[in-house]
């Protein structure tokens, strides 16, 4: 444990939802839910206004709609979130060379490694300055926790939400942790909490009083000893600048169970290509291909195959995923599919024979599909699939400019024309095939201002004005490090 609170934890407030509110003036101060918008979608982030109604991260979107039918339900825009995240991470790297990102909106910083004096007043000043800089650069707010250990810094940032700063002075850890629920401690999930509850242990203080021997008996040597140390406020984990990813994966949940085997196979191929795109974007290759299949009854199967060497070739990953799919019975219906690659490396050792065979098979399949389609279509002209405008996505109109999709259906799309720095805009409706409409790109949340000009108001109210306390952490798209 450090003698000064020089470990900083930053957690952006309701990140995805706050970014959407900042980008869409008409949604500021109103309930916003970001996530899957279909009947099987899941909430990724809910604004504080939506949390008043009981909406939380990882909740089924259908349940959220029942709790708050008048909220704005938006599709995620990860391009925007990554842009904002890059800006925030640059500010953190200016403080210290040791920055450990946990997700797009959360990170630890070792201020001692950045030369900050090991004094409470000095680290508090750095934390306050960081919050101001984030607000000026992004228009959003973040909460900061400062402590002598990573676990305590994260607990402090949770207590600071939203838009606050909390410092845990060394020596006060046990007094602070004592009354908290045991679920506060890292590594304590539902199963561990239930095992402790059966033994009469529900708070951190009771965990410490139980003693190391009792916790080892209940949970095993490694977990029990680690939990006892954390209950005493001890956490010597260092801030690690580079967390090496162990796997990269993508998955999709379908609104209607897939029962057609050809469709299932085509979805696996599509997911394999997406997975390889993420793999290459990370500059990595992988040795083991994994598929995940969740059936109509929620039972989940995983299958894996280890290649002769690491690869980032989409044809090799597609072939392996297709082989794995052949070992899974999908006749009852498939609810979710996923494809991942693990055993990551920084180089590739291509399986040339597999690549050639896959390319030949792909060419033959494409030829057969074209012939089959031609036989069915006869002399008919090919039809272009209708465009799909998802709520929340950016759009541009030749006459009215930039806006976002408010809703669509029965051949019509409703667009609200506004920008992050404009007043709430007007709503107009068009045919979904209107040639004047086209997809747009996210606009910056904060427009550059002349020196000395005041920054825009944040999308999140300060803690004293917030309608609800933060009770759930936000999820982001990230490479798995578990």
C-alpha positions in Angstrom: 0.0 0.0 0.0 1.2 3.4 -0.9 1.6 6.1 1.8 -0.1 8.7 -0.5 -3.2 8.5 -2.8 -1.2 8.5 -6.0 -3.3 6.0 -8.0 -6.1 7.7 -10.0 -9.1 5.9 -11.4 -11.2 7.7 -14.0 -14.7 6.6 -15.0 -16.7 8.6 -17.5 -20.3 9.2 -16.4 -22.9 7.2 -18.3 -20.5 7.4 -21.2 -22.5 6.1 -24.3 -25.7 7.8 -23.2 -23.9 11.1 -22.2 -22.2 11.2 -25.6 -25.5 10.8 -27.3 -27.1 13.6 -25.2 -24.1 15.8 -26.0 -24.5 15.1 -29.7 -28.3 15.5 -29.8 -29.4 18.7 -28.1 -33.1 17.6 -28.1 -32.2 14.7 -25.8 -30.4 16.6 -23.0 -32.0 16.2 -19.7 -34.2 13.3 -21.0 -34.0 9.6 -20.5 -31.7 7.9 -23.1 -30.9 4.2 -23.5 -28.1 3.0 -25.7 -27.9 -0.7 -26.8 -29.6 -3.3 -28.8 -32.9 -1.9 -29.9 -34.5 -5.2 -31.2 -36.7 -7.5 -29.1 -33.7 -9.4 -28.0 -31.4 -6.4 -27.4 -29.6 -5.6 -24.2 -29.0 -2.2 -22.6 -25.4 -1.1 -22.9 -25.8 2.3 -21.0 -28.7 4.3 -19.6 -28.6 8.0 -18.8 -29.1 9.1 -15.2 -32.6 10.3 -16.2 -33.4 6.7 -17.4 -32.0 5.1 -14.2 -34.6 6.9 -12.2 -37.0 4.4 -13.8 -34.9 1.4 -12.7 -33.1 0.8 -16.1 -29.6 -0.6 -15.7 -26.8 -1.9 -17.9 -27.2 -5.5 -19.2 -31.0 -5.3 -18.7 -33.1 -6.7 -21.7 -34.2 -3.7 -23.8 -37.7 -5.1 -23.8 -37.8 -4.8 -20.0 -36.4 -1.3 -20.2 -39.1 -0.3 -22.6 -41.8 -1.5 -20.2 -40.1 0.6 -17.4 -39.7 3.7 -19.4 -41.6 3.6 -22.8 -40.9 7.3 -23.5 -37.1 7.1 -23.3 -35.0 7.5 -26.5 -33.7 4.1 -27.5 -30.7 4.5 -29.7 -28.3 2.2 -31.6 -24.6 2.5 -30.4 -22.2 4.6 -32.4 -18.8 3.2 -31.6 -17.1 5.4 -34.0 -18.1 8.4 -31.9 -17.3 6.7 -28.6 -13.8 5.7 -29.8 -13.1 9.3 -30.9 -14.0 10.7 -27.5 -12.1 7.9 -25.8 -8.9 8.7 -27.7 -9.2 12.3 -26.6 -9.6 11.3 -22.9 -6.8 8.8 -23.1 -4.5 11.5 -24.5 -5.2 13.6 -21.5 -4.4 10.7 -19.2 -1.1 10.0 -20.9 -0.2 13.6 -20.4 -0.3 12.9 -16.7 1.8 9.8 -16.6 3.5 7.1 -18.8 1.6 4.5 -16.8 -2.0 4.4 -17.9 -4.0 1.2 -17.8 -7.2 1.4 -19.9 -9.9 -0.9 -18.8 -12.4 0.0 -21.5 -13.3 2.9 -23.7 -14.4 5.0 -20.7 -12.4 3.8 -17.8 -8.7 3.7 -16.8 -6.1 3.7 -14.0 -3.3 6.2 -13.9 -0.1 6.0 -11.7 0.5 9.6 -10.8 3.7 8.8 -8.9 5.2 7.6 -12.2 4.3 10.9 -13.8 6.2 12.9 -11.2 3.3 14.2 -9.1 4.3 14.9 -5.5 3.1 12.2 -3.1 0.9 14.6 -1.2 -2.9 14.7 -1.0 -3.2 18.3 -2.0 -1.0 17.7 -5.1 -2.9 14.7 -6.4 -6.3 16.3 -5.7 -5.2 19.3 -7.8 -4.3 17.0 -10.6 -7.6 15.2 -10.4 -9.6 18.4 -10.5 -7.6 19.7 -13.4 -8.2 16.5 -15.3 -11.9 16.8 -14.8 -11.9 20.3 -16.2 -9.8 19.3 -19.2 -12.1 16.4 -20.1 -15.1 18.7 -19.9 -13.5 21.3 -22.1 -12.2 18.8 -24.7 -15.3 16.6 -24.9 -18.2 18.3 -23.3 -18.7 15.3 -21.1 -18.0 14.6 -17.4 -16.0 12.0 -15.6 -15.6 10.9 -12.0 -12.2 10.5 -10.4 -11.1 8.4 -7.4 -7.7 8.8 -5.8 -6.2 6.2 -3.3 -3.1 4.3 -2.5 -4.3 1.1 -4.3 -6.2 0.3 -7.5 -9.2 -1.3 -5.7 -9.7 1.7 -3.4 -9.3 4.2 -6.3 -12.1 2.4 -8.2 -14.3 2.4 -5.1 -13.6 6.1 -4.7 -14.6 6.9 -8.3 -17.9 5.0 -7.8 -18.6 7.1 -4.7 -17.8 10.3 -6.7 -20.4 9.7 -9.4 -21.5 11.6 -11.2 -19.0 14.4 -12.0 -17.2 14.3 -8.7 -13.8 13.5 -7.0 -13.2 11.5 -3.9 -9.9 10.9 -2.2 -9.3 8.0 0.2 -6.6 8.9 2.6 -4.2 6.0 3.5 -5.0 4.7 6.9 -8.8 5.1 6.6 -9.3 2.1 4.3 -10.8 -0.3 6.9 -13.1 2.2 8.4 -14.4 3.1 4.9 -14.8 -0.5 3.6 -16.2 -2.0 6.7 -20.0 -1.3 6.2 -19.9 -2.0 2.5 -21.4 -5.1 1.0 -18.9 -7.9 0.2 -19.8 -7.5 -3.5 -17.9 -4.3 -3.5 -14.6 -6.2 -3.4 -13.1 -7.2 -6.8 -13.6 -10.9 -7.7 -16.7 -11.3 -5.6 -19.5 -12.3 -7.9 -22.9 -13.9 -7.2 -21.5 -17.4 -6.5 -18.9 -16.2 -4.1 -21.3 -13.8 -2.4 -23.8 -16.6 -1.9 -21.1 -18.9 -0.4 -20.2 -16.2 2.0 -23.8 -15.4 2.8 -24.4 -19.0 3.8 -21.6 -18.6 6.3 -23.1 -15.4 7.7 -20.7 -13.0 5.9 -22.4 -10.1 4.0 -20.2 -7.0 4.6 -16.5 -6.3 4.2 -16.0 -5.9 7.9 -17.5 -9.4 8.5 -15.2 -10.7 5.8 -12.1 -9.4 7.6 -13.4 -10.6 11.0 -13.9 -14.1 9.6 -10.1 -14.4 9.2 -7.9 -15.8 6.4 -8.2 -19.5 7.5 -12.0 -19.4 7.4 -12.1 -17.7 4.0 -9.6 -20.3 2.6 -11.8 -23.1 3.9 -14.8 -21.5 2.2 -13.3 -20.4 -1.1 -10.0 -22.1 -1.6 -6.5 -21.0 -0.9 -5.9 -18.5 -3.7 -9.3 -16.8 -3.7 -9.7 -16.9 0.1 -6.3 -15.4 0.8 -6.8 -12.7 -1.8 -10.2 -11.8 -0.6 -8.9 -11.5 3.0 -6.2 -9.1 1.9 -8.7 -6.9 0.1 -11.1 -6.9 3.0 -8.3 -5.3 5.0 -7.8 -2.7 2.3 -4.6 -4.3 0.9 -4.1 -4.3 -2.8 -0.6 -4.3 -4.2 -1.5 -4.7 -7.9 0.5 -2.2 -10.0 -0.8 0.0 -12.8 0.1 -1.9 -16.0 0.5 0.3 -19.1 -0.1 -2.5 -21.6 -2.7 -5.1 -20.9 -2.1 -7.9 -23.3 -5.4 -9.1 -24.9 -5.9 -12.9 -24.8 -8.8 -13.1 -27.3 -10.7 -11.1 -29.8 -14.3 -12.1 -30.6 -17.6 -10.8 -32.1 -21.1 -12.1 -31.7 -24.7 -11.4 -32.8 -28.1 -12.1 -31.2 -30.8 -12.6 -33.8 -34.3 -11.2 -33.5 -35.8 -14.5 -34.8 -34.2 -17.9 -34.2 -32.2 -19.2 -37.2 -33.3 -22.6 -38.3 -32.0 -22.7 -41.9 -28.6 -24.3 -41.9 -27.4 -22.3 -44.9 -28.3 -19.1 -43.2 -26.5 -20.2 -40.0 -23.4 -21.0 -42.0 -23.5 -17.7 -43.8 -23.8 -15.8 -40.5 -20.7 -17.7 -39.1 -18.7 -16.7 -42.2 -19.8 -13.1 -41.8 -18.8 -13.1 -38.1 -15.5 -14.7 -39.0 -14.7 -11.8 -41.3 -15.7 -9.2 -38.7 -13.5 -11.0 -36.2 -10.5 -10.9 -38.5 -11.1 -7.2 -39.2 -10.8 -6.5 -35.4 -7.8 -8.9 -35.2 -6.0 -7.0 -38.0 -7.0 -3.6 -36.5 -5.2 -4.7 -33.3 -2.1 -5.8 -35.3 -2.5 -9.3 -34.0 -2.9 -12.9 -35.3 -4.3 -15.9 -33.6 -3.8 -19.6 -33.3 -7.1 -20.9 -32.0 -10.5 -20.3 -33.6 -13.6 -20.6 -31.4 -17.3 -20.5 -32.2 -20.2 -19.9 -29.8 -23.7 -21.2 -30.4 -26.6 -20.3 -28.2 -29.7 -22.3 -28.9 -33.4 -21.4 -28.7 -33.5 -22.8 -25.1 -30.6 -20.6 -24.0 -28.2 -23.6 -23.8 -24.8 -22.5 -25.0 -22.1 -24.5 -26.7 -18.5 -23.6 -27.6 -16.2 -25.4 -30.0 -12.5 -24.6 -30.7 -9.8 -25.7 -33.1 -6.1 -24.9 -32.8 -4.3 -24.2 -36.1 -0.7 -25.1 -37.0 0.3 -21.5 -36.6 -1.1 -18.0 -35.9 -3.0 -16.4 -38.7 -5.0 -13.3 -39.6 -6.2 -14.7 -42.9 -10.0 -14.4 -43.2 -10.3 -17.5 -45.4 -8.4 -19.7 -42.9 -10.6 -18.4 -40.0 -13.8 -18.9 -42.1 -12.8 -22.4 -42.9 -12.0 -23.3 -39.3 -15.3 -21.7 -38.0 -17.3 -23.6 -40.7 -15.7 -26.9 -39.7 -16.5 -26.3 -36.1 -20.1 -25.4 -37.0 -20.5 -28.9 -38.6 -20.0 -30.4 -35.1 -23.0 -28.5 -33.6 -26.7 -29.4 -34.1 -28.6 -26.3 -35.0 -31.9 -27.8 -36.1 -33.8 -26.5 -33.0 -33.0 -22.9 -33.8 -30.0 -20.6 -33.1 -30.5 -17.5 -30.9 -26.9 -16.3 -30.9 -23.7 -16.9 -32.8 -20.2 -15.8 -32.1 -16.7 -16.3 -33.6 -13.5 -15.6 -31.8 -9.7 -16.0 -32.0 -7.4 -16.7 -29.1 -3.8 -17.6 -28.6 -2.8 -14.2 -30.0 0.6 -13.4 -31.5 2.3 -10.5 -33.2 3.1 -12.5 -36.3 1.4 -14.9 -38.8 2.4 -18.3 -40.0 -0.1 -19.0 -42.7 -1.5 -22.4 -43.4 -1.2 -22.1 -47.2 -2.9 -25.4 -48.0 -5.9 -24.5 -46.0 -6.0 -21.0 -47.6 -5.9 -22.4 -51.1 -8.5 -25.0 -50.3 -10.8 -22.4 -48.8 -10.4 -20.0 -51.7 -11.3 -22.8 -54.1 -14.3 -23.8 -52.0 -15.4 -20.1 -51.7 -15.2 -19.6 -55.5 -17.2 -22.8 -56.1 -19.8 -21.8 -53.6 -20.1 -18.3 -55.1 -20.5 -19.8 -58.6 -23.1 -22.3 -57.4 -25.0 -19.5 -55.6 -25.0 -17.3 -58.6 -26.3 -20.1 -60.9 -29.0 -21.0 -58.4 -30.1 -17.4 -58.1 -30.2 -17.0 -61.8 -32.3 -20.1 -62.2 -34.8 -18.8 -59.7 -34.9 -15.2 -60.9 -35.2 -16.0 -64.6 -35.4 -12.8 -66.6 -36.3 -10.6 -63.6 -34.2 -7.6 -62.8 -32.2 -7.9 -59.5 -33.8 -5.9 -56.7 -31.8 -3.7 -54.4 -32.4 -4.3 -50.7 -34.1 -1.4 -48.9 -31.9 0.8 -46.8 -32.3 0.4 -43.0 -32.2 3.5 -40.9 -31.5 2.6 -37.2 -32.5 5.0 -34.5 -29.7 7.3 -33.4 -27.5 6.9 -36.4 -26.1 9.9 -38.3 -27.7 11.0 -41.5 -27.2 13.7 -44.1 -29.8 15.3 -46.3 -28.8 17.2 -49.4 -31.0 20.2 -48.5 -31.3 20.1 -44.7 -27.8 19.0 -43.8 -26.7 16.8 -40.8 -29.2 15.1 -38.5 -29.9 11.8 -36.9 -32.5 9.0 -37.3 -35.3 9.4 -34.7 -37.3 6.4 -36.0 -38.4 4.5 -39.1 -41.1 2.1 -40.3 -43.7 1.4 -43.0 -41.4 2.8 -45.6 -40.8 6.2 -43.9 -37.9 7.5 -41.8 -38.1 10.4 -39.3 -35.0 12.6 -39.0 -34.2 15.4 -36.5 -31.9 17.9 -38.0 -29.5 19.3 -35.3 -25.8 19.3 -34.4 -24.0 19.0 -31.1 -23.6 22.8 -30.9 -27.0 23.8 -32.3 -30.4 24.4 -30.6 -32.8 21.4 -30.7 -33.7 20.9 -34.3 -36.8 20.3 -36.4 -38.1 16.9 -37.3 -38.9 15.9 -40.9 -40.1 12.7 -42.5 -39.0 11.1 -45.7 -39.4 8.0 -47.7 -36.7 5.4 -46.8 -35.5 5.4 -50.4 -35.3 9.2 -50.7 -32.2 9.8 -52.9 -31.4 13.0 -51.0 -30.7 10.9 -47.8 -27.4 9.2 -47.1 -25.5 7.9 -44.0 -23.4 10.5 -42.2 -20.4 10.5 -39.9 -20.4 11.6 -36.2 -19.7 15.3 -35.6 -17.3 16.4 -32.9 -19.1 17.0 -29.6 -17.3 20.3 -28.9 -16.7 22.9 -31.6 -13.4 24.7 -31.5 -13.8 28.0 -29.7 -11.7 31.2 -29.7 -9.2 31.3 -26.8 -10.9 32.5 -23.6 -14.3 31.3 -24.6 -16.3 29.3 -22.1 -16.8 25.6 -22.8 -20.2 24.1 -23.4 -22.4 22.8 -20.6 -21.8 19.1 -19.7 -24.4 16.5 -20.7 -24.4 15.1 -17.1 -25.6 17.2 -14.1 -23.2 17.5 -11.2 -23.8 15.2 -8.3 -25.7 17.7 -6.2 -28.2 18.1 -9.0 -28.4 14.5 -10.3 -31.7 12.8 -10.1 -30.3 9.5 -9.2 -27.1 7.9 -7.9 -24.8 5.8 -10.2 -25.6 2.2 -9.5 -24.3 0.3 -12.5 -21.1 0.5 -14.5 -21.2 1.0 -18.3 -20.2 -1.6 -20.9 -18.1 -0.8 -24.0 -17.0 -2.7 -26.9 -13.5 -3.9 -26.0 -11.0 -6.7 -26.7 -11.4 -9.3 -24.0 -8.5 -9.6 -21.5 -10.0 -12.3 -19.5 
